[in-house]
């Protein structure tokens, strides 16, 4: 069932007029049913009826049943997913590594030759050694050629590689979602790759280092750099601005660990901002030493309950916010000590590429997903913020305004990944659970609220052991890729590659794009 914010009497009238569904023009059946139909259901009906105009698909999904079609050889995309009418899907590859997650286009979204992606394996581990006996770690970063579909492993040995972005200066920033303090005691860090096609089979000798060797043990000098100036946390989504500013969330649930008094009431994950010491001014780099990520200062977002000063605490999750400075190598704990605002597992985060403030061209809008806990009836949400001065971070300057964009429900829940569709401004949300769905959300229109004007279901996974993840659009907004992750593979290893399990990377085509961004 699709959903919409129902507190929109003004929006509904505008939407009906814009969509050409005045009562006199509606078909007789619709007219006769209006008196019997719940008002909210009528709005949902209008969304479905106008789905081609609003979402570029002929017919959104209504499936809520939970099929269980296990992954097996010889399947096609129809065996793996339900898809909205008008869209077509194919299995692009069954050779990408198991736990393939977020991805980006290389060398850029406009003229890509490859996808580059993180492999979300949390347990850094030694797997079957190379033929020469040298150590080989779990896969962490892979590429796939968009023409030949060849899959290459670029980097191994990270823990929970999840967040990944191709930077404006032509490198790849990869980050670890590891938020545990067991094992080697390291929270997730950030690493920058100069060129993911310049080498392969690089093994990260130790986390929090730039020491990477090839299968023969030879150092790969200058190819990978650990970015210790960025915060350590459970990285998930991130926005990398042209200036080198990085905005990202810590994927942490509230009460995850005891505070200094032994209470399990610590705040959830904070939203962080890294401001480079030397902002990037344009162009590509050929040396990682020239990256704006070399040095800078880390801040955590603190939403205030007052308009004139910082007054923080529980209940201040939305409103105006400032940035408070924290220690990068102790970002999570320091954010909690400094009173940064905590959210329920902030996951993917993206900059809105179509946002524009004519009065302040430097301003940026970014949105992120708080997954919540659907079993506790905390269905999750998407929150958006506007930072008027991204290069400025000052605890006395409330430069950010934060508001909820959509709240979840029993069907739309546990939102994890996000993706803005180019040209339309629609925001796609991807669920983090079995038989997960993908939803398309309209931008906020001219009505008085700040929320999406409505959303519908676009995709549903059929395998109960799997979920969709890593959704990404092509630059024209007409094609998308999504990975089906966590499938229970055949026990005989028949679908393994290179001593590791595999996932199904799906290509979706057929989106009709019309610019209706408000």
N, C-alpha and C positions, 0 to 999 in steps of 0.2 A: 504494500500500500504506500502510495506517495504521501508526503506530508507538506504542510505549509504553515507558516505563522498565521494564526487566525485573527489576531488583533490588528486587522488591516482594513477597516471599512473604507478608508479613502483609497487605499491601494487597489482594492477589489474593483471599485468603480472605474478607476483608471485602466486597470488591466482588461476589464470587460470591454471598455470602449476601444482600447488600443487593439484588442484581438478581434474586434468586429463581432462580438457576441451580444449585441443589444437584445433585450427580451423579444422585441418584435421580429428579430432575425433568427432567433433560435429555432431549431426544429421542434415539431409539435411534441414529440416524446419528451425531449428535455424540458419543454415548458410545462407539460403535465406532471413531470416528476419533481419539479422544484418545490412544490408544496409538501412533498413527502420526504425529501432528502434533507439531511442535516446540512446546515450552512457550510461547515467546514468540509464536508464531503463534496458539496457542490463546487467549492473552490478547487479541491483536488481533481474533480472531474474536468474542470476547465483547464487545469495544467496538462492533463493527459490529452485532452482534445486538441490543444494547441502545442503539443510537444515538438512537432516539426519546426514550427516557427521559433519556439523558445529554446529548445535543446538540440535541434538538428537531428532528431530521431523520429521515426514514424509512430512508434508505440512503446512507451516505457513498460517496465516489468511490473507484474503484480505478484510474482512467485514469493511465497513465504514458507512453502513446504521445505523440508530438509532431505533432499535426495542424498544418496550415498553411493556414488559411482567411483570406485577405486581407480587409481592411476595404474595403467597397464600399457604394454607395447601395442602399437597399431591403432591408437586412438586418434581422433581429430579434435578440433577445437569444440565442436558441438557436444562431444562427450565430456568436456571439462566445465563448460560454463553455459548458463542462460544469458541471452543477449537481447537488448531492446531491438524492436523492429526497425529495419532499414540499415542496421549495422552488420558487418561481416567480420569473421575472425578466422585466423589460421594459427596453427602452432608454428611459431617462427623458429624455435629451437627447443630441443629436449636435451641439449648438451650443456646448458649453463649449470653452474655448480648449485647444489642444494643449499637453500637459504639465500639465493640471489635476491637482493632487495632493491633499495633505491638506485636510480641510474641517471645518467646524463648523456647528452649528445656530445661527441667529440669530432672535430675540434670546436664546433659550435653548433647551435641549434639550426642555423640558417642553411649551412652546407655540411651536414654531418656525413662522416664515413663510418663511424662506429658508435655503439653504445658502450659506456664504461659504467661498471656497477660494483657495489659493495656486496660481499658475501657475509651474512649476519651470523657467523659462527662465534659463539661467545667463549668457548673453551679453547684458548690458544693451546695447540697440541702438536706433537710430532706425529706425522702419519708415515706411511710406507716410504722408506728412504729412496733417494735417486739410485740409479743403476750403479753409480760409483760408490755408494754407501754413505754419501753425505746427507745431512739432515734436511728433511723437507717438512714444512709446516702446513697447517690448514690453509686452504685458499681464502684470500681476503678481498682482492680486487681483480676483476676480469673485464675483458673487452669482447665484443662480438662485432664482426665485420657485417655491415648492413647489406652488402652485396653477396659475399661468399658464405656468410653465416659462420665463419670460422670463429671458435671461442679460444681465447688465450688467457692464461693466468699471468697477471702482471706482478702481483705482490701477495706474499703469504706471511702469516704469523701475527696478524692483528687479532684483537679480541672483540668480537661484535661489531665489525665494520658495518655501518648502517648509513649515516649521513654522508652524502657525496654531492659535490657541485663542481662544475667546470667554471673556473674563475674568469673575470673579465680580462685578466692579463695572461690567459692562456695556459694555466696549469690546472691540476685537479686536486681539490681539497677533500680528503677522506677522513672520517672520524669514527671513533669507537663508541658504541652504546653501552659498554661495560660500566655498570654502576655499582659493582660489588667491591667489597673490601677484603674478600678472601683471596686465595690463590697468591698471586704476586703482590697483592695489596694496592694495585694501581687502578684508579678510576680511568674512564675513557679519555684518550688523548686525540690530538689532531695531527695529521701528516699531510704534507704537500708533495705531489708528484709532478715533476717537470713535464714529462711527456710519456703517457702510458703506452705509446707504440714504440718507444725507443729501446725498451728492454722487456724481458719476460722472465718468469720464474725467479723473481727476486724474493729472498727470504729475509724477513726482519729478524735480525739476530736477537735483539732484546727490545721489548716495548719501551716507550719513552726514549727512543734513540733514533738516529738517522743512519745507523749501521745496517746496510742491506748488502747481501752477497748473492752471487749467482750460484747455480748448482755445483760449480767447481770450487766454490769457496772464495772466489775473487770479489773484492768490494766493488759495488756499483756506485762509484763516487759521483756525487752531485745530482743523483736521480730522485732521491727521496729525502725530505727534511722533516724532522719532528718539530712541531710548532708549540713549544712550551709557553709562549706568551699568551696563547689562547687558553680558555678555562678547561680544567679537568672535571669531567662529569660524565653522565650517561648521555652522550650526544645522540640526537635523532635528526630532526629537521634543522635546516639553517638557510639563511639568506646571506649571500655574499654581494655586497654593493660595489659599484664601480670604484668607489674610493678606497676599498679594502676593509671597510667596516663589516663585521660579521655579527649577525644576530641569530641566536640559537637558544633552544630550550633544553633543560635537564630532565630526562625521562625518569621521574621519581614520584612515587605515590606518597601522600601525606602519611605521617606516622610510620615511615619505613624503618626508622632506627631511633634509639633512645637519645634524648638530649642530655645535657650536662647533669640533669637531676634524675636521669633514668626513666623519664616519661616518654611513652610512645606517642607523642603529640607534636612531633616536629612538622614543619611546613612541607608542602609538596615541592615539586620542581620549580626552580626559578627560570626566568627568561634573562639571558645574558647578552651583553653587547661588548664586542672587542673593538676598540678604536686604535688604528695604527698610529705609531709615532710619526711615520712618514706616509701620508695618504698617497694612493696611486693616482696618477694624473692622466693615464691613458697609454695605450699601446701594449704590445705583448713583451714578455721578458724571455730571455734565453739563459738566465742564471737564477737559481733559487735565492741567491743572496740579494737579488733585487726585488723580491716579493714584499709587499706591504705587511705580510704576516710575520715578518722577522721579529718585530718588536712593537709593543703597544700596551694599552691598559685595558683591563677587564672591569666591567660594571654589571650590576644586577638590577633589574627593574623593580622599583618600589612604588606601588600604586598608593596614592594618598586619599584619605577620607575627607580632606579639606582642600579648599581652593587656594588658600593663602600660605600654607606651610605643609610640611610633611607630618602627617598624623596617620600612623599605619596600624594594621592589626587585622584580625579575622573579620571578614565582611567588606574588605577594601579591594576585592579582586578586579573591579572595574572602576573607571574614572580617570582622573589625570594622574600621571606618574612621572617620577624622576629616576635617574640612574645613580646608584650608590657604588662607590669603588670597592672591589673585592680582590683578594689574592687569587691569581690565576691558578696556582698549583694547589689551592685549597678552596676552590670556588664554591663547591656545594656547601660545605660547613660554614664558610665565611658569609655566604649569602643568608644562611639561616641566622647567624649571629647578628648580621647587620639589619635584619628585619625586612629582607626582600620578600616580595609577594610570592607565595607558593601556589602551584596549580596541580591538579590531579593528573599526573603523568603527561606533561607536554610532549607531544610526539613530533610529527612532521610540521615544518614551518617554511613558508614561502613568501617572498615579496610579491605583491600584486603588480604585475608588469604594466597594467593599464591605468594605475592610479596617477592622477596629476592634480597638483594644486598650483594654479596659475599665480597666486599671490606669493607662493613660496615653493619654487621649483625643486628645492633640495629635499622637500618632505617625501617620506616613503610610507607606504602602508604594507604591513605584513600580517599574515594570519597563521594561526597554528591550531592544532587539534589537541584537546585534553581528553584522553581516552576514557577516564572514569572507570567504573566497575559495574557493568550491567547486571551482574548477579545481586548486587546491593541496590539495584534500581537507580544507580548513578550512571545514566546512559551516555555520558560524555557530551562534548560540545566543541564548537569551533569559535575561537575568539580572534578578533582582529584589532590591530592598534595602528595608529598613525604617529610616527615620530617626525616632528617638524624640523629637527636639526640633528640628523644622524651622526655628524662628526662631533657634536657637542654632548658631553656627559657630565652632569653636575647635579649633586644632591639638592641644590637649592633651586634648580630650574625644572619645572614640571612641563617637559617638552613633549610628552607622550599622552595620547588619549586612548583608552582601552575600552572596548565594548564587546559584548557577546554577539556573534553573527547568527548562530543557530544552536538550539539545544536538542539533544537526542531524545529518543523515545524507545518503546519496546521493539520497534523494527529497525529504526535508524540508531545504531548504538556502537560503542567502542570504536569510534573513528580514530584512525591511525594516520595513513598517508593522505596527502592533499596534492592537488594539481590544478593550476589555473589553465583554462583553455584559452589559447591565443585568439584574438579577434573578438571573442564574445564577452570575455570577462567572467564567464561561468566558472565556478569553483567546484572541482570534483573531490569527493570524500570517499575514502576506502576503509572498510571496516576490518578490524583486527580480531576475527574469530572464525570458527568453522562455518562453512557455507557463507563466507563473507560477501557483502554486497558492495557495489560501487554506485554512488549517488551523484547526480548533477544538481548544483544549486545555482539559482539565478543571482545576479548582483542585487544589491539593495536599490530600489527605484526611487521615485520622487515622493513617495509617501513619507510620513513623519517619523517612522521608526528607523532603526539602523540595522535591520536584519534582512536576510535573504527574502526575496519575494516568493520563494517556493522552490521545492526540490522533488525530484523523481528518481526512481531506481533505474539504473542503466545495465547493470551486470550482476550476476549471482553465480558463485562457485558451487558446483555439484558435489564435490568430494568433501565429506565431513572431516577429513583429516587435513584439509588444506584451507588456505586463505589467500585473497588477492593482495598484492603489495607492489610498490615501486611504480605506480601508474605515472606515465609521462606522455605529453602531447608533442607532436611534431610542430614546427614553427608556424605552419599554416592552420593548425587546429583541426585538421581533417583526419589525422591518423593518431593512434595511440598504441603504446606498449604497456602491458601489465604482466606481472609474473605470478604464477600459481605456486605458492610456497608451502613448505611443511607437509607435503604429501607423504603418505606412508608407502614407500617404494617396495617393489618385490623383494622378498628376503634373499633371493638367490643372487642379488647383485647384478641382474641382467641389464639394469638401466644406469649402472654406475659408470663414471668416466674418470680415468686417472686416479682410481682408488678413492673416489668420493661420489656421493649421491648426486642426483641431478634434479632440476626443476623444469617446469614448462613455461617458456617465454611466449606470450601471446601477442600477436599483432592484430589490431582492430582498425577497420577502415569503414568509410561510409558516413562519417559525421558531416552534416550540412552546416556550414558556418555562415551566420549572418551577424553582423555587428549590432548588438543591442545593448552594449555597455552604457550604463547611465553615468 
